[in-house]
Amino acid sequence: MINILIIQTAFIGDVILSTSLIETIKKVHGDSWQVDVLVRKGNENLLKDNPQINNVIVWDKSKNKYKNLFNLSKKIRANNYNKVYNLQRFAASGFLTWRSNADIKVGYDKNPFAFTFNFKVKHEIGDGGHEIDRNLKLLNADPENGFEKAEKPKLYPSNLDQSKIEELTKNDDSFIVFAPASVWFTKQLPQEKWIELGQRFLSEKSKIYFVGAPSDIGLIDNIIEGIGKSIDQLVNLAGELTLMESAVLIGKAKKSFVNDSAPLHLASAMNAPVVAFFCSTIPTFGFGPLSSDQQIIQTPEKLNCRPCGLHGYKQCPKGHFKCGMNIDISAIKN
């Protein structure tokens, strides 16, 4: 039995994409490799019902961050891992990797603790490679491995998650999902574009479910009002669904429309039909959709300010937000 630990303490989308490694490992090695995963507190529910994972370890970074880090390092060390694969580039994850005392420690060269790793991988963003392929390089940096390709990420919603969405959509033969919000304003398709898109589907009599966090309720209400409020056709579910319930809803939808944000990766993990809007960021960063049925929509205009960053901003640095405003909704395929 080989005991391994995968460290991914970043955000929701990063954790979802890290499940590609788990699927890849299990396809080749099955139960002979036992996989634990370390995530930040708040992301553990994405993995708790995953039958491929032996144990989900949680790091609470919100309070007593460094005390919890040292306690966590003791716990990890006591687990006697054979191999640790660190998907993060920051010092805390590097410290945990170093302290694990694993026989094989692998991570990215940009990590401040990379000098303690057995094998280091150059981290490159923008070369067109996808994040799941970057992570696969970590596995294959270990010469004992030889994985041919990265499997798609996959989530495992519980029966309770499934039942809630089946009850919610039981009278809907066909529906679509809108996920209009993002943590970063410049990653978010402008409100007026969502209204235009909604009016297109309103005319087709399609029911639209809007998903998001509680903080997205106001934005979605404004979009619904702009579309032309219809209680029967437009449903604001912001704050009412868990991430896994949202994943089930997206998985059942005729199509989902998302930004370069967490719902995009939910769609990938459910292999759900998806249209992804890229505003300030670009697909060649490596975080595009992986669904079999997918389309990327971005401005056709060559903007010398795009991309303006790897993540995004609370407002357009140039003040015009052309990367969002110039997106052509009519380019979406039926």
C-alpha positions in Angstrom: 0.0 0.0 0.0 1.3 3.4 -1.0 0.0 6.3 1.2 0.1 9.7 -0.5 -1.0 13.2 0.4 -2.1 15.8 -2.1 -1.9 19.4 -0.8 -4.3 22.0 -2.4 -5.1 24.8 0.1 -6.2 27.4 -2.5 -9.7 28.2 -3.7 -12.8 26.3 -4.8 -11.8 26.0 -8.4 -8.3 24.8 -7.6 -9.6 22.1 -5.3 -12.1 20.9 -8.0 -9.3 20.7 -10.6 -7.1 18.8 -8.2 -9.6 15.9 -8.3 -8.1 15.2 -11.8 -5.0 13.9 -10.0 -7.1 11.6 -7.8 -9.0 10.2 -10.8 -5.7 9.7 -12.7 -4.0 7.9 -9.7 -7.0 5.7 -9.0 -7.5 4.7 -12.7 -3.9 3.3 -12.8 -3.3 2.1 -9.2 -6.8 1.5 -7.7 -6.8 0.7 -4.0 -3.0 0.0 -4.0 -2.6 3.8 -3.6 -4.4 5.4 -0.7 -5.1 9.1 -1.2 -5.5 11.8 1.4 -6.1 15.4 0.5 -5.4 18.6 2.5 -7.6 21.6 1.9 -8.4 24.9 3.6 -11.4 25.0 5.8 -14.5 25.6 3.8 -13.6 23.5 0.9 -13.8 20.1 2.6 -17.5 19.6 1.5 -16.4 19.3 -2.1 -14.5 16.1 -1.2 -16.3 14.6 1.8 -18.4 12.0 -0.3 -15.6 11.2 -2.8 -15.1 7.4 -2.6 -11.7 7.8 -4.2 -10.3 9.7 -1.1 -9.3 8.0 2.1 -9.2 11.1 4.3 -9.8 14.8 3.9 -7.5 16.9 6.2 -8.6 20.5 6.9 -6.4 23.5 7.7 -8.3 26.3 9.4 -6.5 29.4 8.2 -9.1 31.8 9.6 -7.9 31.8 13.3 -4.7 30.8 15.0 -3.3 30.3 11.6 0.2 29.5 12.5 -0.6 27.5 15.6 -2.9 25.4 13.5 -0.2 25.1 10.9 2.3 23.7 13.4 -0.3 21.3 14.8 -1.2 20.2 11.3 2.4 19.5 10.5 2.6 17.1 13.4 -0.5 15.3 12.3 0.8 15.0 8.7 4.1 13.7 9.9 2.4 11.1 12.1 0.5 9.7 9.0 3.8 8.4 7.5 3.1 9.3 3.9 5.2 7.6 1.2 4.7 10.5 -1.2 3.5 14.1 -0.9 2.5 16.1 -3.9 2.2 19.9 -3.2 0.0 21.7 -5.7 0.6 25.1 -4.0 3.4 27.6 -4.5 3.3 29.3 -1.1 5.4 28.9 2.0 2.9 27.3 4.3 2.2 24.4 2.0 6.0 24.0 1.4 6.5 23.9 5.2 4.0 21.1 5.5 5.6 19.2 2.7 9.0 19.5 4.2 7.8 18.6 7.7 5.9 15.5 6.4 9.1 13.4 6.4 7.7 11.6 3.3 10.1 9.5 1.2 9.1 11.5 -1.9 8.2 15.2 -1.8 7.2 16.9 -5.0 6.2 20.5 -5.6 6.6 23.6 -7.8 10.0 25.3 -8.1 8.5 28.7 -7.0 7.7 27.4 -3.5 10.0 28.9 -0.9 10.6 25.4 0.5 11.3 23.9 -2.9 14.9 23.2 -1.8 13.6 20.5 0.5 11.7 18.7 -2.2 13.0 15.6 -3.9 11.6 16.7 -7.2 10.7 20.2 -8.4 8.5 21.2 -11.4 8.8 24.5 -13.2 5.5 26.3 -12.9 4.4 28.1 -16.1 1.1 29.9 -16.7 0.2 31.3 -20.1 1.7 28.7 -22.4 -1.7 27.2 -23.2 -1.4 24.2 -21.0 -4.3 23.4 -18.7 -4.0 23.4 -14.9 -4.7 19.6 -14.8 -1.8 19.0 -17.1 0.5 21.2 -14.9 -0.5 19.2 -11.9 0.1 15.9 -13.8 3.7 17.1 -14.3 4.0 16.9 -10.5 3.1 13.2 -10.5 5.4 12.5 -13.4 8.3 14.3 -11.8 8.6 11.3 -9.6 10.5 8.8 -11.9 8.6 5.9 -10.4 5.5 7.2 -12.0 4.5 7.4 -15.7 1.0 8.6 -16.0 0.1 9.0 -19.7 -2.7 11.6 -19.4 -4.7 13.6 -16.8 -8.2 12.4 -16.3 -11.0 14.9 -16.1 -11.8 16.3 -12.6 -14.8 14.7 -11.0 -17.1 15.5 -8.1 -19.3 13.0 -6.2 -22.5 14.6 -4.9 -24.3 12.8 -2.2 -27.7 11.2 -2.5 -29.1 14.1 -0.5 -27.6 16.6 -2.9 -29.2 14.7 -5.8 -32.6 14.4 -4.1 -32.8 18.1 -3.4 -32.2 19.1 -7.0 -34.5 16.4 -8.3 -37.3 17.8 -6.1 -36.5 21.4 -7.2 -36.6 20.6 -10.9 -39.2 17.8 -11.0 -41.6 19.8 -13.2 -38.9 21.1 -15.6 -38.2 19.0 -18.6 -35.4 21.4 -19.7 -33.8 24.3 -18.0 -30.6 26.4 -18.1 -28.3 27.8 -15.4 -26.8 31.3 -15.1 -23.9 31.9 -12.7 -23.4 35.6 -13.3 -21.2 36.6 -10.3 -17.5 36.4 -9.6 -15.3 37.5 -6.7 -13.5 39.7 -9.1 -15.5 42.3 -11.0 -13.3 42.1 -14.1 -13.9 38.4 -14.4 -17.6 39.0 -14.5 -19.7 39.4 -17.7 -21.4 42.8 -17.4 -24.9 42.9 -16.0 -26.4 44.2 -19.2 -24.9 41.3 -21.1 -26.6 38.8 -18.8 -29.8 40.7 -19.3 -29.4 40.4 -23.1 -28.7 36.7 -22.8 -31.6 36.2 -20.5 -34.0 37.9 -22.9 -32.9 35.6 -25.6 -33.8 32.5 -23.6 -37.0 34.1 -22.2 -38.2 34.2 -25.8 -37.4 30.5 -26.1 -39.6 29.8 -23.0 -36.6 28.2 -21.2 -36.6 28.2 -17.4 -33.5 29.9 -16.0 -32.1 29.0 -12.5 -29.6 31.6 -11.2 -26.9 30.3 -8.8 -24.5 32.2 -6.5 -23.6 33.1 -3.0 -25.8 35.1 -0.6 -23.8 38.2 -1.6 -24.9 37.7 -5.2 -28.7 38.0 -4.5 -28.8 41.8 -5.3 -26.9 41.4 -8.6 -29.2 38.5 -9.7 -32.3 40.4 -8.7 -31.2 43.3 -10.9 -30.6 41.0 -13.8 -34.0 39.3 -13.4 -35.7 42.7 -13.3 -33.8 43.8 -16.4 -34.8 40.6 -18.3 -38.4 41.1 -17.5 -39.4 39.5 -14.3 -41.3 36.2 -14.6 -41.7 34.2 -11.5 -42.3 31.1 -13.5 -39.2 31.4 -15.7 -36.6 33.1 -13.7 -35.5 31.7 -10.3 -32.9 33.3 -8.0 -31.3 30.5 -6.0 -28.4 32.6 -4.7 -27.5 31.5 -1.2 -30.0 28.6 -1.3 -27.8 25.8 -2.6 -24.5 24.3 -1.4 -21.7 24.0 -3.9 -22.4 20.3 -4.4 -26.1 21.0 -4.9 -25.1 23.7 -7.5 -23.0 21.0 -9.2 -25.9 18.7 -9.4 -28.1 21.5 -10.9 -25.4 22.4 -13.4 -25.1 18.7 -14.3 -28.8 18.4 -15.0 -29.1 21.6 -17.0 -29.5 21.8 -20.8 -26.7 24.3 -20.6 -25.0 26.5 -18.1 -23.5 30.0 -18.6 -20.6 30.9 -16.3 -17.7 33.3 -15.9 -14.1 32.3 -15.4 -14.9 31.3 -11.9 -15.9 28.4 -9.6 -19.1 27.4 -11.5 -17.0 26.8 -14.6 -15.1 24.1 -12.8 -18.3 22.6 -11.3 -19.4 22.2 -14.9 -16.1 20.6 -15.9 -16.3 18.2 -12.9 -19.9 17.2 -13.9 -19.0 17.1 -17.6 -21.9 19.4 -18.1 -22.7 21.5 -21.3 -21.3 25.0 -20.6 -20.6 28.4 -22.1 -17.8 30.2 -20.4 -17.2 34.0 -20.6 -13.7 35.2 -20.3 -13.3 39.0 -19.7 -10.1 40.2 -18.2 -8.5 36.7 -18.0 -7.7 34.5 -20.9 -8.2 30.7 -21.6 -4.5 30.2 -22.2 -3.9 30.7 -18.5 -5.1 27.1 -18.3 -8.4 27.3 -16.4 -10.8 26.8 -19.3 -13.8 24.4 -19.4 -13.1 20.7 -19.8 -16.7 19.5 -20.6 -17.2 17.5 -23.7 -19.8 20.2 -24.8 -18.3 23.6 -24.2 -17.8 27.0 -25.8 -15.6 29.9 -24.8 -16.8 33.4 -25.5 -14.4 36.4 -25.3 -14.0 39.8 -26.9 -12.9 39.5 -30.6 -11.0 42.8 -30.2 -7.3 42.7 -29.5 -6.8 44.7 -26.4 -3.3 45.6 -25.3 -4.5 45.7 -21.7 -5.8 42.1 -21.7 -5.1 40.1 -19.7 -4.6 42.7 -17.0 -3.7 40.0 -14.4 -3.9 36.4 -13.5 -6.9 36.7 -11.3 -8.8 40.0 -11.7 -9.6 43.3 -10.2 -12.5 45.0 -8.3 -12.7 47.4 -11.2 -11.2 47.8 -14.6 -7.8 49.4 -14.3 -8.4 51.3 -17.5 -11.9 52.4 -16.7 -13.5 51.2 -19.9 -13.9 47.4 -19.3 -13.9 46.7 -23.0 -12.9 43.1 -22.4 -16.4 42.6 -21.0 -18.5 45.2 -22.7 -17.3 44.1 -26.2 -18.4 40.4 -25.8 -20.9 39.5 -28.4 -23.7 37.4 -27.0 -24.9 36.5 -30.5 -21.7 34.4 -30.9 -23.2 31.8 -28.6 -24.1 28.6 -30.5 -27.6 27.2 -30.0 
